[in-house]
Amino acid sequence: LFGGDQYAARDAPFSEPCMDPARIRAFFVHPGAARTGVGCVLLARCENEARARGHRSAELMSTLPGVDFYRAC
């Protein structure tokens, strides 16, 4: 899990699990995989990996259409 790299010439250091939330920067599945459950499986894997690395919280930003997906998972 890495920190952000949205600024020019900025390092993308590892996040500090005890202090920083895990962050999902982008999350997509192929349109053919939509509504098959694969997205929820991938999200669960991300959550489990973050937890295994010591993160106690996670954050992400979503478009409004994505909110229902995250709530369903």
Backbone as a ProteinNet text record, in pm:
[ID]
protein_1_A
[PRIMARY]
LFGGDQYAARDAPFSEPCMDPARIRAFFVHPGAARTGVGCVLLARCENEARARGHRSAELMSTLPGVDFYRAC
[TERTIARY]
84.7	0	88.9	61.7	147.5	72.7	148.7	92.6	64.1	10.5	-27.7	90.5	70.1	172.2	111.5	9	-64	10	121.6	196.7	328.9	367.9	492.1	611	702.6	827.2	804.9	689.3	662.3	689.9	758.6	778.2	644.8	631.8	512.4	554.3	578.4	628.6	521.5	569.5	474.4	394.1	268.6	187.2	224	193.5	218.2	88.3	76.5	-50.1	-104.7	-17.2	-66.6	-120.9	-87	-130.2	-218.8	-196.2	-265.1	-372.5	-483.1	-581.2	-529.4	-571.1	-544.5	-628.7	-578.1	-651.4	-664.4	-782.9	-806.4	-816.1	-726.3	-722	-813	-830	-917.6	-962.5	-1084.1	-1139.2	-1234.9	-1199.3	-1282.2	-1284.6	-1390.8	-1393.7	-1434	-1399.5	-1437.8	-1590.1	-1646	-1792.4	-1860	-1793.7	-1851.5	-1858.6	-1782.8	-1783.4	-1875.3	-1938.4	-2027.8	-2143.7	-2178.5	-2292.6	-2278.5	-2152.9	-2129.3	-2075.4	-2044.7	-1988.8	-1837.4	-1772.8	-1626.8	-1576.2	-1647.1	-1605.6	-1605.6	-1707.4	-1713.2	-1602.4	-1570.1	-1460.2	-1328.4	-1305.9	-1183.3	-1176.3	-1288.1	-1290.1	-1259.7	-1316.5	-1288.9	-1140.7	-1081	-937.3	-855.9	-892.7	-823.5	-835.5	-954.5	-976.2	-893	-891.5	-815.4	-665.7	-615.7	-473.3	-438.1	-522	-496.5	-494.9	-590.2	-598.3	-473.6	-431.4	-314.3	-186.9	-184.2	-67.1	-76.6	-180.5	-190.2	-278.6	-342.1	-431.2	-558.5	-602.8	-725.8	-843.4	-816.1	-923.4	-883.6	-981.7	-958.2	-1046.1	-1004.2	-1087.5	-1077.3	-1183.1	-1186	-1285.5	-1272.7	-1370.1	-1442.2	-1565.8	-1645.5	-1732.9	-1766.1	-1870.1	-2003.4	-2106.2	-2237.3	-2285.3	-2268.8	-2312.7	-2238.7	-2115.7	-2039.8	-2083.4	-2152.2	-2192.2	-2276.3	-2370.8	-2455	-2372	-2271.2	-2182.9	-2115	-2053	-1980.5	-2074.8	-2192.1	-2290.4	-2331.9	-2345.2	-2388.3	-2282.6	-2157.7	-2050	-2037.9
-116.9	0	122.8	211.4	327.2	456.4	559.3	692.8	747	864	921.9	973.7	988.6	1045.3	1152.5	1219.5	1315	1446.8	1467.5	1591.6	1562.5	1649	1631.1	1620.6	1531.1	1512	1469.5	1417	1371.4	1222.4	1182.4	1040.2	977.7	851.6	776.9	674.4	719.2	628.3	528.8	422.5	330.5	406.3	371.2	434.1	374.3	445.1	399.2	340	207.9	145.7	191	218.7	258.5	401.2	479.9	619.3	653.2	589.2	624.9	522.9	569.6	473.6	412.6	292.7	234.7	313.6	330.1	409	330.8	330	274.7	393.9	400.2	515.5	497.7	376	349.2	204.2	179.4	44.7	22.6	-68.6	-96	-245.5	-291.6	-426.3	-412.1	-510.2	-511.4	-506.8	-431.6	-424	-561	-657.4	-791.6	-861.9	-811.9	-870.7	-795.5	-688.4	-610.3	-695.8	-675.3	-742.5	-894.9	-941.5	-1085.4	-1119.8	-1017	-1039.2	-1028	-1023.6	-1017.9	-888.1	-778.1	-651.7	-659.2	-720.9	-735.4	-827.2	-930.2	-1019.7	-942.6	-861.4	-781.7	-679.9	-616.3	-519.8	-589.1	-705.9	-781	-816.2	-852.3	-883.5	-760.3	-644.5	-519.6	-491.9	-509.2	-486	-582.7	-709.6	-810.4	-782.3	-741.5	-707.6	-588.1	-486.7	-369.2	-408.1	-488.4	-533.5	-615.1	-703.8	-787.9	-704.9	-588.9	-501.4	-402	-414.3	-333.8	-210.9	-186	-70.1	-97.6	3.6	-8.5	60.2	134	200.5	210.1	241.4	259.3	373.4	435	540.4	534.5	581.2	591.8	698.8	745.6	840.6	768.9	805	737.7	838	804.5	879.5	836.5	913.6	877	740	702.5	568.3	456.8	483.4	381.3	359.7	454.9	445	320	292.1	173.3	45.4	41.1	-76	-96.7	8	-6.4	-40.4	13.8	-21.2	-167.5	-216.9	-355.9	-455.7	-416	-507.6	-510.9
0	0	0	-91.5	-110.5	-83.8	-50.3	-39.5	-178.3	-185.4	-313.4	-393	-521.9	-608.6	-699	-649.1	-731.6	-752.4	-686.7	-702.3	-772.2	-863.9	-938.6	-843.5	-875.7	-801	-656.4	-625.4	-488.6	-479.8	-375.3	-350.4	-315.1	-342.9	-303.9	-198.9	-75.5	27.5	71.6	133.3	193.3	298.1	312.5	415.7	551	655.6	792.2	845.3	850.5	889.2	1023.4	1119	1251.1	1251.2	1146.2	1143.9	1024.3	911.9	787.8	751.5	698.2	646.2	516.3	488.6	356.5	256.9	136.1	36.3	-93.3	-145.9	-278.8	-372.7	-469.3	-559.3	-679.1	-724.5	-838.8	-829	-871.3	-859.7	-975.4	-1063	-1180.5	-1208.2	-1269.2	-1326.1	-1472.9	-1550.4	-1691.7	-1699.9	-1794.8	-1805.7	-1813.2	-1872.6	-1879.7	-1745.2	-1647.2	-1513	-1417.7	-1466.2	-1380.6	-1331.1	-1206.5	-1142.3	-1135.8	-1129.1	-1114	-976.1	-896.4	-763.8	-758.4	-874.8	-875.5	-812.5	-830	-769.3	-617.6	-560.4	-414	-363.7	-441.4	-403.6	-403.9	-507.6	-514.5	-401	-370.5	-260.8	-128.3	-105.9	16.9	25.8	-86.8	-88.5	-50.5	-104.8	-69.4	80.4	133.8	277	360.7	322.1	396	390.4	273.8	260.5	348.6	348.1	431.9	579.4	619.8	759.5	795.9	706	731.4	745.1	681.2	688.3	803.8	885.7	1006.6	999.5	885.8	876.9	956.6	1027.8	1105.7	1039.1	932.1	858.7	712	630.6	487.3	439.3	330.8	272.9	121.6	59.3	-85.1	-122.5	-243.5	-296.9	-409.4	-431.3	-532.9	-605.9	-728	-797.3	-737.6	-757.8	-702.5	-750	-876.7	-916.6	-842.7	-798	-727.3	-584	-525.8	-385.1	-360.5	-447.1	-428.8	-431.9	-518.5	-523.5	-389	-335	-208.9	-94.2	-93.6	10.5	-0.8	-122.4	-143	-97.2	-102.5	-62.8	88.5
[MASK]
+++++++++++++++++++++++++++++++++++++++++++++++++++++++++++++++++++++++++

